[in-house]
Each structure stands twice: as C-alpha cells, then as structure tokens.
Amino acid sequence: MLTELSIKNYALIEDIKIHLQKGFTIITGETGAGKSIMLGALGLLLGKRADYSAIRNAKNKCVIEGVFDISNYSLTKFFKSEDLDFEEHTIIRREILASGKSRAFINDTPVTLPVLAKLGDHLIDIHGQHQTLSLGENQYQFRVLDTLAKNQDFLLNFKKAYRVYKDLQLQLKELKDEQAQAMKEHDYNLFLMNELIEAKLKDGEQLELEERYEELNNVEILTEHLSAAVNQILLEDVGSLSGLKDVRTNLSKISKYSGTYSGLQERVESVIIELDDIAQELENSLDRVEANPEELAQVNAKLQLIYNLQKKHAAGTVEELLVILNQLSDKVELSENADANLEKLQKEIENSKNELQIISEKIHDNRKNIIPKFISTVEKIVGELGMPNARLKIELEKSAEFFSNGQDQLNWYLSANKGGDFNELKKAASGGELSRIMLAVKSILATQSKLPTIVFDEIDTGVSGDIAQKMGDILQKMGGSMQVIAITHLPQIAGKGSKHFKIFKQDIGESTVTKIEELTTEDRIEELAMMLGGNTKSESAMAHAKALLN
C-alpha cells in the first residue's frame, strides 16, 4: 500500500508530498491542473521510462519517492531473489537528471528498471483512461480469465515448454534444409571423401616425403660430398682427426707442468670425441645413400597426389586436407543417416508436443470452469450500474495450433439491450458501457489478485447521475479490502471517498506550479458544490454536496 508520495522538480510540480491511507481516496481538479502529471510520476516509480524533457528545472535533478507498506503482501521471496533488503516500509526512489541519466533505488539499493517494474507489478495497478479500450483486446481478456483461474504457474510452465517446442521445430527445419542440400551433393562428397581416404594421408607426411625426394633425387651430389667430408676427418695423413690426436699427444707430455696445458688437453679430448661421432654419422649417412629409382618414383607419385589434392581443395597442408576429410565424412553421414536423425528429432518434437497438450488442457479447463461464474458476476454488477439487460458471452474454443499462452481461441461478446444480438465487445459497447464493464472486471480482479493498490484515472468516463453514484459505491466497497485511488470529475463518486485531495495550478512569481492539498470536510463540501454547480456554490449545490458526503 502506498503511504507516502513525494515529487520534486517534475513538469509543473516543484515540490509536493502527500500522505495516503487504506480505503477509497479521491483526487479531483480542473482539466490541465496536473492530475496526469501525478500519474506520470507514479509511473516512473513503477519502472516506466523517463522523459527527460519533463524535468522542471534542468539545473536540479528530479526526484520521485514513494513509501510502501508491504508488511502483509508476502514479498520477502521477491526481495531475496533480487538480493534486496526487505523492509516492511519499503522506499522506492527515482532520480532523473537533464543530462539523460536516470537512477532507481529500492531501500537505497540501486536497481534496474526491469526489477523496479517487476516489484511494481506486485504493488500498484494503474488504470489509465486508454486502458478501458483494452477490454476489447484478446490479450487483456486472456489475462483476466487466467488471473481468476489461477493459471499463472501453468502458464509459466507452458511458456518454458513452448520455447523448447519452437526450438525443436526450428532444428527440424534446419536439419531438413541441411539434409536436402547434403542429398544433392551426396555422390560428389562421397567421391571426394573416398579419394582422400585412398590417399592415406598422415600428419607431417608431406615434409618427410619432400626431404626423402631431395635425397633420392640428388644421390651423386650427396655421395661426393659425404665421401669428401669423411676423408677430411679420417685420413691418417691429412685428416682432421689424425691431426687432433697429434695435438693431444703433445699436450699430454707437458700437461704436468701447468694446469693451463692440462685444461687444453681436456678440451682437445672433447673435440676428438665429438669429431669422431660426426665421422660415424657421416659414414652411416653415406652407407644409406644409394640410387633407388623405384622408391624415387613412389615418393614423387605420392607428393604429386598430395599437391593435386591440395590444389583441388584449396588447402595448404596435409593437416588441412585431413580437416576437409572429416567435414566430408560428416556431410556423407548426414545424408546417409537422414532418416535416423529425422526420426530422432521428430520423436523429441512429439514428446514436447504431448507435454504442451497436457499443460494446455489444464489451462483450458481452468479457464472454462471460471467463465460461468465470471459472466454472472459481471452481469450482476453492470446490472446495478444501469445495464440490467446486458448479457456477456465468452467463447473459448480449443485450437489444434499452439499459441504462446495455450491452445485456446477466445472471444468476448456483448448484447447490451434486451433482445439484442451479440456482437464483439469492442464493437457492441459504447464508451460509458465499456467503463462500467471495466469497473466490474476490475472489482472482480481486486478480490482475487490481492493487489495492495489500484489507481483509476477517470474510470467514470461516459457516465453520470445515478450510475455514477453506483460506481462510487463499488469503488468504495473495493476500498474496504484494498487501497483505491480514483481521479474523477464526478461529484457522485468524489463524495464516496474517505480522503479527498485537490490538484490545482497556482501562479508564483513568473511561473505556474501544480499544487495538491488534502481537503477538510468544509473544503470538500465546497469542492463538490463547485463540481455540481459548474464553479458556482449555490445553496442547492451546497445542500446537494452535503447530502453526497452524508
């Protein structure tokens, strides 16, 4: 329940604060006085997007703050899920700067607008003037029935299952498209795959083959230079190894005279060992080098095969060819296993569809069961509001198709006059009739939703006289179980409120500001008299005003 509302630097409002209480509260004021501004500010508290042009003085920030008593509304779970401090008297604040920045807070913790809107859904229902027209819209009609039928949990489960179902259907379409393309290319892909398989490619193979090709293709050059290298190392007279051994012998004879000589001897010994090992490697290499035209032809053929495959597939390495082989294998498998893959996915879709049908059946039954009672209650209320012959008909038909909220098709029809034909609600009802039907619906919803606060912005459009009096009775009755705030131009409704505020404009210096004040009993009599008498307070208007307040 909203207990306090303060607005600073917003549109025509400089700084106002009002204290509210449970029951039926009235707000009146002349057209253009600022009632819509106040509703706009309240909307910002509930997560609406900010209009920065509405800041009164761009030098200062706009601040809107509401205090809500939420002690009896089971919201601790929401606060815990959003990691917010729960306070029985929760403060919501919006700060808007002309620079374009906007901040929102719940109990001084910064929050995003979606979180603010989510909390707002639990706190206030603002019924704007345009919302009456939504009564004829299918989406709103479903929402009314589902609220009364307590379908929220079923709808949540249905929406999750529906998303899975739609995803599976998308996968099926994509799979069919892929398989159709794969079937077209199957023979060619199979040929390419087999060609790569028959090549028996291996990682690193190309480098090894290229090196072996160079060896086999240059046998004479290799033999000549390897032989020369071995001779230069091993020949007894001129070989490097023989000379180093002589050096070692000479150093060994003088090593005892100085550590320098013994160190040099050790270093020469190391070189001899290394050079001897090199000579052995060269001899082994020389032994391996021999002309082999047959192997050369085989290596060359394999390399040409690799080069041709690389050119065909625009690949630079054998490794890239192996990746392409895997891709071709997947495409061939896709086309060859098409039936099995389709069958598996179609089975998943069938299971998902069965789950949706089970949930939608429950949703349908709940809606169907609530309709008779809802119709009779609406007809009773609008009968009291001057529509005694009005008849409401609701058609709920199950469709073979799934929608985002079940399988139902819904239509509301109205026969406003005795013996009249039923027609679609939005076409059959006048503005005043729609207002009365909407009030009936809202009063029924109020008893079910347990919402703390509901705000009506001129729900009385199109009615007057005795009908307005009865609308006031309904609003007053609603105020017995929740907080009801009504903006009205009708004195018959204004007289029913337990608390009455007046919004008015006032010129202060060079500017005009919107003010709001709570009216005393005497003030209310005068306000109602002016509403009755068109801004004149005649004796009869004053008497009538007193009678309305009773």
GULUMTOR-334837 format. One record per residue (C-alpha): residue number from 0; x, y, z. Coordinates in nm, 4 decimals. Each point is the difference from the previous one (the first is absolute). Layout:
<loros>
NUM/X/Y/Z
...
</loros>
This chain:
<loros>
0/0.0000/0.0000/0.0000
1/0.1276/0.3456/-0.0918
2/0.0274/0.2062/0.3175
3/0.1987/0.2982/-0.1214
4/0.0806/0.1579/-0.3348
5/0.2395/0.2888/-0.0563
6/0.0817/0.1644/-0.3331
7/0.2690/0.2614/-0.0575
8/0.0867/0.1946/-0.3150
9/-0.2298/-0.1927/-0.2346
10/-0.1962/0.1813/-0.2747
11/-0.2142/0.2651/0.1741
12/0.0660/-0.1499/0.3433
13/0.2653/0.1780/0.2009
14/-0.0246/-0.1932/0.3263
15/-0.3027/-0.1865/0.1343
16/-0.0471/-0.2743/0.2560
17/-0.3222/-0.1817/0.0851
18/-0.0817/-0.2590/0.2630
19/-0.2410/-0.2755/-0.0966
20/-0.1875/-0.2676/0.1875
21/-0.1999/-0.3134/-0.0593
22/-0.3526/0.0368/-0.1341
23/-0.1452/0.2091/-0.2794
24/0.1923/0.3189/-0.0833
25/-0.1276/0.2658/-0.2403
26/0.2060/0.2372/-0.2127
27/-0.1795/0.2830/-0.1814
28/0.1052/0.3081/-0.1882
29/-0.0726/0.1974/-0.3118
30/0.1121/-0.1268/-0.3397
31/0.3678/0.0829/-0.0465
32/0.0628/0.0514/0.3705
33/0.2580/-0.2811/0.0066
34/-0.1792/-0.3266/0.0796
35/0.1677/-0.1726/-0.2935
36/0.3356/0.1367/0.1163
37/-0.0475/-0.1689/0.3352
38/-0.0846/-0.3298/-0.1714
39/0.3072/0.0376/-0.2190
40/0.2173/0.0429/0.3077
41/-0.1581/-0.3062/0.1581
42/0.0703/-0.1933/-0.3191
43/0.3704/0.0862/0.0307
44/0.0014/-0.1643/0.3422
45/-0.1346/-0.3143/-0.1621
46/0.2767/-0.0256/-0.2583
47/-0.1252/0.2103/-0.2913
48/0.2589/0.1645/-0.2259
49/0.0854/0.3582/0.0868
50/-0.0824/0.2972/-0.2226
51/0.2879/0.2372/0.0735
52/-0.1866/0.2930/-0.1470
53/-0.2391/-0.0253/0.2977
54/0.2669/0.1277/0.2418
55/-0.1238/0.3366/0.1250
56/0.3365/0.1632/0.0701
57/0.2909/-0.1507/-0.1948
58/0.2448/0.1260/0.2637
59/-0.1435/-0.2382/0.2597
60/-0.0800/-0.3683/-0.0115
61/-0.3540/-0.1290/0.0059
62/-0.0701/-0.2276/0.2976
63/-0.3118/-0.2123/0.0448
64/-0.0323/-0.2105/0.3110
65/-0.2683/-0.2321/0.1287
66/-0.0317/-0.1744/0.3337
67/-0.1866/-0.3332/-0.0100
68/-0.1300/-0.2047/0.2897
69/0.0596/-0.3560/-0.1232
70/-0.0174/-0.1814/0.3340
71/-0.3007/-0.2112/-0.0995
72/0.0766/-0.0840/-0.3608
73/0.2439/-0.2966/0.0106
74/0.2775/0.1721/-0.1933
75/0.3007/-0.1267/0.1984
76/0.0686/-0.2658/-0.2654
77/0.0173/0.2681/-0.2713
78/0.2420/0.2117/0.2024
79/0.2206/-0.3021/0.0692
80/0.0075/-0.1062/-0.3651
81/0.1060/0.3517/-0.1047
82/0.2532/0.0284/0.2855
83/-0.1810/0.2959/0.1570
84/-0.0522/0.0947/0.3641
85/-0.3583/-0.0684/0.1010
86/-0.1633/0.2804/0.1961
87/-0.3651/0.0036/0.1040
88/-0.0025/0.3653/-0.0966
89/0.1850/-0.0143/-0.3305
90/0.1217/0.3167/-0.1714
91/0.0167/0.0185/-0.3788
92/0.1809/0.2971/-0.1527
93/0.0654/0.1237/-0.3543
94/0.2538/0.2694/-0.0764
95/0.0064/0.1598/-0.3454
96/0.2545/0.2497/-0.1275
97/-0.0240/0.2259/-0.3029
98/0.3280/-0.1524/-0.1242
99/-0.1948/-0.3144/-0.0855
100/0.0969/-0.2097/0.3004
101/-0.2628/-0.1783/0.2040
102/0.0426/-0.2021/0.3170
103/-0.2368/-0.2202/0.1952
104/0.0237/-0.1195/0.3594
105/-0.1854/-0.2446/0.2222
106/0.0819/0.0608/0.3662
107/0.3084/0.1951/-0.1157
108/0.1303/-0.2925/-0.2082
109/0.0487/0.0876/-0.3693
110/-0.2191/-0.2122/-0.2284
111/-0.0775/-0.0271/-0.3715
112/-0.3325/0.1102/-0.1464
113/-0.1092/-0.3622/-0.0727
114/0.0433/-0.0840/0.3709
115/-0.1928/0.3135/0.0935
116/-0.2781/-0.0933/-0.2430
117/-0.0114/-0.3540/0.1361
118/-0.0493/0.1296/0.3545
119/-0.2519/0.2546/-0.1279
120/-0.2136/-0.2839/-0.1378
121/-0.0451/-0.1159/0.3594
122/-0.0855/0.3450/0.1367
123/-0.2212/0.2137/-0.2252
124/-0.2354/-0.0370/-0.2940
125/-0.0429/0.3323/-0.1803
126/-0.3133/0.0037/-0.2126
127/0.0498/0.2814/-0.2501
128/-0.2767/0.1503/-0.2122
129/0.1184/-0.1876/-0.3111
130/0.0076/-0.3346/0.1819
131/-0.3781/-0.0323/-0.0118
132/0.0350/-0.0633/-0.3731
133/0.2307/-0.2959/0.0745
134/-0.3071/-0.1842/0.1299
135/-0.0768/-0.0816/-0.3620
136/0.3509/-0.1309/-0.0655
137/0.0578/-0.3741/-0.0024
138/0.3193/0.0162/0.2042
139/-0.1684/0.1851/0.2868
140/-0.3009/-0.2324/-0.0096
141/0.2300/-0.3001/0.0418
142/0.1808/0.1735/0.2858
143/-0.3281/0.0557/0.1847
144/-0.1090/-0.3630/-0.0297
145/0.3433/-0.1359/0.0898
146/0.0194/0.2180/0.3103
147/-0.3368/-0.1245/0.1193
148/0.0802/-0.3599/-0.0984
149/0.3343/0.0170/0.1845
150/0.1820/-0.1163/-0.3125
151/0.3254/0.1866/0.0690
152/0.2140/-0.3042/0.0868
153/-0.1474/-0.2055/-0.2851
154/0.0669/0.2847/-0.2448
155/0.3577/0.0302/0.1217
156/0.0591/-0.3718/-0.0566
157/-0.1762/0.0174/-0.3362
158/0.2180/0.2886/-0.1197
159/0.3174/-0.1896/0.0912
160/-0.1227/-0.3131/-0.1801
161/-0.1183/0.2131/-0.2942
162/0.3480/0.1488/-0.0443
163/0.1485/-0.3516/-0.0056
164/-0.2633/-0.1082/-0.2540
165/0.0703/0.2970/-0.2297
166/0.3757/-0.0588/0.0255
167/-0.0450/-0.3644/-0.0972
168/-0.2162/0.0994/-0.2951
169/0.2705/0.2420/-0.1129
170/0.2606/-0.2765/0.0330
171/-0.2206/-0.2267/-0.2116
172/-0.0262/0.2602/-0.2755
173/0.3741/0.0612/0.0031
174/0.0707/-0.3760/-0.0039
175/-0.2321/-0.0530/-0.2962
176/0.1652/0.2879/-0.1882
177/0.3464/-0.1397/0.0758
178/-0.1009/-0.3502/-0.1006
179/-0.1611/0.1197/-0.3214
180/0.3228/0.1775/-0.0902
181/0.2073/-0.3002/0.1111
182/-0.2085/-0.2372/-0.2143
183/0.0599/0.2196/-0.3044
184/0.3754/-0.0119/0.0570
185/0.0167/-0.3542/0.1393
186/0.1616/-0.1774/-0.2977
187/0.2593/0.2704/-0.0526
188/0.0810/0.0225/0.3741
189/0.0291/-0.3789/0.0150
190/0.2429/0.0026/-0.2942
191/0.2129/0.2733/0.1607
192/-0.0043/-0.1779/0.3369
193/0.1097/-0.3342/-0.1501
194/0.2704/0.1745/-0.2003
195/0.1466/0.1454/0.3204
196/-0.0366/-0.3275/0.1860
197/0.1836/-0.1903/-0.2759
198/0.2848/0.2529/0.0180
199/0.0711/-0.1291/0.3557
200/0.1217/0.3373/0.1179
201/0.1874/0.0431/0.3297
202/0.0945/0.2995/0.2127
203/0.3543/0.1223/-0.0851
204/0.0205/-0.2320/-0.2990
205/0.0559/0.2698/-0.2602
206/0.3216/0.1352/0.1564
207/0.1462/-0.3505/0.0349
208/-0.0804/-0.0847/-0.3623
209/0.1446/0.3248/-0.1294
210/0.3271/-0.0587/0.1902
211/0.0216/-0.3632/-0.1230
212/-0.0653/0.1154/-0.3566
213/0.2903/0.2452/0.0188
214/0.2302/-0.2762/0.1278
215/-0.0986/-0.2492/-0.2705
216/0.0133/0.2618/-0.2726
217/0.3528/0.1136/0.0934
218/0.1852/-0.3283/0.0719
219/0.3195/0.0860/-0.1959
220/0.0441/0.3414/0.1650
221/-0.0620/-0.1447/0.3460
222/0.2468/-0.2917/-0.0578
223/0.2717/0.2337/-0.1257
224/-0.0177/0.2471/0.2851
225/-0.0619/-0.2497/0.2793
226/0.3072/-0.2042/-0.1150
227/0.2138/0.3132/-0.0086
228/-0.1160/0.0995/0.3477
229/0.0799/-0.3455/0.1421
230/0.3471/-0.0009/-0.1627
231/0.0794/0.3465/0.1333
232/-0.0704/-0.1231/0.3492
233/0.1372/-0.3545/-0.0063
234/0.3017/-0.0119/-0.2407
235/0.3100/-0.0863/0.2041
236/0.2336/0.2436/-0.1702
237/-0.2164/0.3069/-0.0542
238/-0.3213/-0.0711/0.1917
239/-0.1177/0.2362/0.2714
240/-0.0394/-0.2818/0.2491
241/0.3590/-0.1177/-0.0477
242/0.1329/0.3517/0.0487
243/-0.2041/0.0499/0.3194
244/0.1386/-0.3250/0.1400
245/0.3530/0.1298/-0.0565
246/-0.0979/0.3210/0.1826
247/-0.1314/-0.2076/0.2895
248/0.3270/-0.2017/0.0174
249/0.2113/0.3155/0.0147
250/-0.2150/0.1611/0.2702
251/0.0017/-0.3174/0.2105
252/0.3811/0.0238/0.0224
253/-0.0073/0.3519/0.1472
254/-0.3284/-0.0116/0.1948
255/0.1835/-0.0767/0.3248
256/0.1765/0.3355/-0.0115
257/-0.3109/0.2191/0.0101
258/-0.3721/-0.0187/0.0554
259/-0.0431/0.2045/-0.3187
260/0.1508/-0.2780/-0.2103
261/-0.2016/-0.2723/0.1682
262/-0.3175/0.2034/-0.0597
263/0.0821/0.0410/-0.3668
264/0.0632/-0.3732/-0.0236
265/-0.3494/-0.0711/0.1433
266/-0.1608/0.2366/-0.2470
267/0.1792/-0.1638/-0.2931
268/-0.1139/-0.3378/0.1307
269/-0.3614/0.1216/-0.0095
270/0.0405/0.1231/-0.3577
271/0.1487/-0.3359/-0.1033
272/-0.2976/-0.1856/0.1481
273/-0.2494/0.2332/-0.1722
274/0.1847/-0.0120/-0.3343
275/0.0193/-0.3789/0.0196
276/-0.3782/-0.0122/0.0552
277/-0.0529/0.2313/-0.2974
278/0.2143/-0.2252/-0.2169
279/-0.2082/-0.3000/0.1014
280/-0.3237/0.1833/-0.0886
281/0.1449/0.0992/-0.3377
282/0.1007/-0.3587/-0.0770
283/-0.3494/-0.1227/0.0945
284/-0.1570/0.2646/-0.2241
285/0.2347/-0.0974/-0.2840
286/-0.0991/-0.3658/0.0411
287/-0.3687/0.0936/-0.0327
288/0.0471/0.2046/-0.3100
289/-0.0558/-0.2153/-0.3016
290/-0.1890/0.0368/-0.3232
291/-0.3543/-0.1385/0.0224
292/-0.2038/0.0995/-0.3071
293/-0.2996/-0.2044/0.1124
294/-0.0288/0.1731/0.3405
295/0.0598/0.3376/-0.1646
296/-0.2924/-0.0645/-0.2334
297/-0.2223/-0.1025/0.2934
298/0.0898/0.3065/0.2072
299/-0.0502/0.2293/-0.2959
300/-0.3392/-0.1555/-0.0782
301/-0.1177/0.0431/0.3599
302/0.1147/0.3622/0.0050
303/-0.1767/0.0752/-0.3287
304/-0.3162/-0.1558/0.1417
305/0.0229/0.2219/0.3087
306/0.0658/0.3115/-0.2136
307/-0.2988/-0.0787/-0.2249
308/-0.2302/-0.0552/0.2986
309/0.1177/0.3248/0.1587
310/-0.0710/0.1877/-0.3194
311/-0.3450/-0.1606/-0.0386
312/-0.1043/0.0810/0.3559
313/0.1860/0.3343/0.0268
314/0.2003/-0.1361/0.2927
315/0.3537/0.0896/0.0978
316/0.0958/-0.3033/0.2070
317/-0.0793/-0.3672/0.0518
318/-0.1502/0.0969/0.3364
319/-0.2528/0.2244/-0.1769
320/-0.0868/-0.2876/-0.2336
321/-0.0692/-0.2230/0.3020
322/-0.2376/0.2666/0.1394
323/-0.1812/0.0089/-0.3354
324/-0.0216/-0.3790/0.0070
325/-0.1787/0.0175/0.3379
326/-0.2406/0.2625/-0.1343
327/-0.0803/-0.2108/-0.3061
328/-0.0502/-0.3003/0.2239
329/-0.2551/0.1974/0.2080
330/-0.1892/0.1069/-0.3126
331/-0.0091/-0.3542/-0.1382
332/-0.1121/-0.1343/0.3376
333/-0.2717/0.2666/0.0200
334/-0.1479/-0.1056/-0.3306
335/0.0442/-0.3728/0.0611
336/-0.1511/0.0207/0.3510
337/-0.2712/0.2490/-0.0979
338/-0.2917/-0.2206/0.0954
339/0.1438/-0.0919/0.3399
340/0.0817/0.3620/0.0906
341/-0.3412/0.1219/-0.1136
342/-0.1755/-0.2741/0.1913
343/0.1888/0.0839/0.3180
344/-0.0802/0.3711/-0.0211
345/-0.3628/-0.0603/-0.0949
346/-0.0360/-0.2237/0.3045
347/0.1337/0.2802/0.2203
348/-0.2496/0.2399/-0.1579
349/-0.2842/-0.2458/0.0583
350/0.0969/-0.0342/0.3679
351/0.0193/0.3791/0.0328
352/-0.3392/0.0335/-0.1700
353/-0.1559/-0.2523/0.2389
354/0.1351/0.1970/0.2962
355/-0.1472/0.3213/-0.1410
356/-0.3371/-0.1642/-0.0535
357/-0.0128/-0.1236/0.3587
358/0.0729/0.3475/0.1382
359/-0.2277/0.1781/-0.2473
360/-0.2839/-0.2392/0.0875
361/0.0279/0.1024/0.3652
362/0.0121/0.3697/-0.0961
363/-0.3067/-0.0471/-0.2226
364/-0.1975/-0.1809/0.2707
365/0.0800/0.2680/0.2594
366/-0.1113/0.2742/-0.2385
367/-0.3148/-0.1875/-0.0969
368/-0.0949/-0.0647/0.3622
369/0.0332/0.3650/0.1032
370/-0.1995/0.1486/-0.2912
371/-0.3588/-0.0646/0.1253
372/0.0632/0.1564/0.3409
373/0.1879/0.2898/-0.1537
374/-0.2809/0.0739/-0.2477
375/-0.2691/-0.0073/0.2669
376/0.2004/0.2291/0.2308
377/0.0718/0.2510/-0.2774
378/-0.3657/0.0020/-0.1078
379/-0.1107/0.0546/0.3593
380/0.2358/0.2942/0.0514
381/-0.0737/0.1723/-0.3316
382/-0.3699/-0.0596/0.0686
383/0.0397/0.2097/0.3133
384/0.1796/0.2585/-0.2130
385/-0.2936/0.0626/-0.2302
386/0.0444/-0.2880/-0.2455
387/-0.2681/-0.2445/0.1251
388/-0.0421/-0.1659/-0.3388
389/0.3688/-0.0367/-0.0807
390/0.1098/-0.3542/-0.0792
391/0.3597/-0.1104/-0.0290
392/0.0999/-0.3056/-0.2024
393/0.3506/-0.1477/0.0010
394/0.0971/-0.2563/-0.2600
395/0.3008/-0.2156/0.0777
396/0.0979/-0.2455/-0.2720
397/0.2944/-0.2365/-0.0052
398/0.2217/0.0279/-0.3051
399/0.2293/-0.2579/-0.1546
400/0.2654/0.2699/-0.0086
401/0.2180/0.1030/0.2930
402/0.0174/0.3651/0.1020
403/0.2280/0.1660/0.2545
404/-0.2681/-0.0379/0.2718
405/-0.1568/-0.3362/-0.0823
406/-0.2212/-0.1408/-0.2735
407/-0.3092/0.2115/0.0514
408/-0.1755/0.2509/-0.2207
409/-0.2006/0.2505/0.2010
410/-0.2735/0.2495/-0.0852
411/-0.2143/0.2201/0.2240
412/-0.3404/0.1044/-0.1297
413/-0.2536/0.2448/0.1398
414/-0.3706/0.0526/-0.0440
415/-0.0635/0.3341/0.1691
416/-0.3771/0.0147/-0.0508
417/-0.2883/-0.2360/0.0545
418/-0.0509/-0.2245/-0.3009
419/0.3081/0.1397/-0.1709
420/0.2491/-0.2080/-0.1910
421/0.3395/-0.0851/0.1379
422/0.2902/0.1847/-0.1556
423/0.3702/0.0320/0.0759
424/0.0423/0.1897/0.3248
425/0.2090/0.2821/-0.1458
426/-0.2615/0.0570/-0.2716
427/-0.3138/-0.0511/0.2104
428/0.0770/0.2236/0.2992
429/-0.0003/0.3795/0.0145
430/0.2653/0.1889/0.1960
431/-0.2188/0.0213/0.3083
432/-0.0935/-0.3686/-0.0216
433/0.3640/-0.0990/-0.0366
434/0.0848/0.2050/0.3103
435/-0.2655/-0.1817/0.2024
436/0.1037/-0.3433/-0.1241
437/0.3645/0.0818/0.0716
438/-0.0861/0.1092/0.3542
439/-0.1864/-0.3270/0.0487
440/0.3011/-0.1965/-0.1252
441/0.2420/0.1990/0.2164
442/-0.2126/-0.0481/0.3102
443/-0.0069/-0.3764/-0.0609
444/0.3751/-0.0106/-0.0611
445/0.0658/0.2053/0.3132
446/-0.1494/-0.2712/0.2185
447/0.2164/-0.2662/-0.1675
448/0.3368/0.1650/-0.0579
449/0.0485/0.1362/0.3550
450/0.1741/0.3006/-0.1568
451/0.0695/0.2678/0.2654
452/-0.0917/0.3040/-0.2110
453/-0.2032/0.0824/-0.3077
454/-0.0150/0.3434/-0.1631
455/-0.2892/0.0943/-0.2278
456/0.0463/0.2917/-0.2364
457/-0.3533/0.1080/-0.0942
458/-0.1544/-0.3476/-0.0062
459/-0.3282/0.1937/0.0028
460/0.0349/0.1238/-0.3590
461/-0.3373/0.0045/-0.1735
462/-0.2190/-0.0365/0.3119
463/-0.1811/0.2397/0.2292
464/-0.2838/0.0361/0.2467
465/-0.1241/-0.3114/0.1764
466/0.2412/-0.2244/-0.1895
467/0.2915/0.2077/0.1268
468/-0.1395/-0.0372/0.3516
469/-0.0018/-0.3772/-0.0348
470/0.3492/-0.0025/-0.1471
471/0.1081/0.1903/0.3048
472/-0.1597/-0.2657/0.2210
473/0.2007/-0.2714/-0.1754
474/0.3246/0.1943/0.0319
475/-0.0751/0.0671/0.3647
476/-0.0657/-0.3695/0.0569
477/0.3292/-0.0882/-0.1693
478/0.1695/0.2429/0.2348
479/-0.1114/-0.2146/0.2919
480/0.2530/-0.2697/-0.0924
481/0.2732/0.1962/-0.1788
482/0.1261/0.3493/-0.0723
483/-0.2035/0.1603/-0.2803
484/0.0952/0.3371/-0.1471
485/-0.2352/0.1562/-0.2536
486/0.0484/0.3103/-0.2121
487/-0.3475/0.1204/-0.0858
488/-0.2050/0.2921/-0.1307
489/-0.3258/-0.1334/0.1438
490/-0.1204/0.1291/0.3378
491/-0.2072/-0.3179/0.0534
492/0.3240/-0.2007/0.0083
493/0.2072/0.2657/0.1755
494/-0.2460/0.0005/0.2894
495/0.0699/-0.3692/0.0726
496/0.3658/0.0419/0.0858
497/0.1335/-0.0260/0.3529
498/0.2758/0.2417/-0.0943
499/-0.0075/0.2762/-0.2625
500/0.2879/0.1836/-0.1675
501/-0.0288/0.2906/-0.2397
502/0.2561/0.0747/-0.2710
503/0.0181/0.3572/-0.1224
504/0.2319/0.2410/-0.1775
505/0.1366/0.3108/0.1647
506/0.1982/0.2914/-0.1385
507/0.3062/0.0740/0.2099
508/0.2066/0.2898/-0.1270
509/0.0695/-0.0547/-0.3663
510/-0.0832/-0.3696/-0.0049
511/-0.2969/-0.2331/0.0388
512/0.0232/-0.2990/0.2329
513/-0.2278/-0.2905/0.0796
514/-0.1029/-0.0397/0.3627
515/-0.1957/-0.2671/0.1841
516/-0.1742/0.0284/0.3347
517/-0.2148/-0.2217/0.2164
518/-0.3495/0.1395/0.0442
519/-0.1755/0.0376/0.3331
520/-0.3697/-0.0830/0.0252
521/-0.0914/0.3628/-0.0610
522/0.2386/0.0190/-0.2938
523/-0.1518/-0.3166/-0.1442
524/-0.3506/0.1425/0.0192
525/0.1146/0.3042/-0.1945
526/0.1920/-0.2118/-0.2542
527/-0.3000/-0.2300/-0.0586
528/-0.2339/0.2989/-0.0257
529/0.2207/0.1557/-0.2675
530/0.0137/-0.3339/-0.1853
531/-0.3801/-0.0126/0.0159
532/-0.0654/0.3613/-0.0832
533/0.2707/0.0689/-0.2546
534/0.2337/0.2048/0.2213
535/-0.2904/0.1780/0.1744
536/-0.0942/-0.0791/0.3599
537/-0.3761/0.0411/0.0057
538/-0.2005/-0.0965/0.3084
539/-0.1488/-0.2976/-0.1812
540/0.3457/-0.1130/-0.1133
541/0.1333/0.0332/0.3552
542/-0.2962/-0.1995/0.1338
543/0.0481/-0.2666/-0.2651
544/0.3736/-0.0131/0.0823
545/-0.0762/-0.0568/0.3671
546/-0.2431/-0.2726/-0.0939
547/0.2632/-0.1707/-0.2141
548/0.2448/0.0046/0.2904
549/-0.2719/-0.1019/0.2436
</loros>
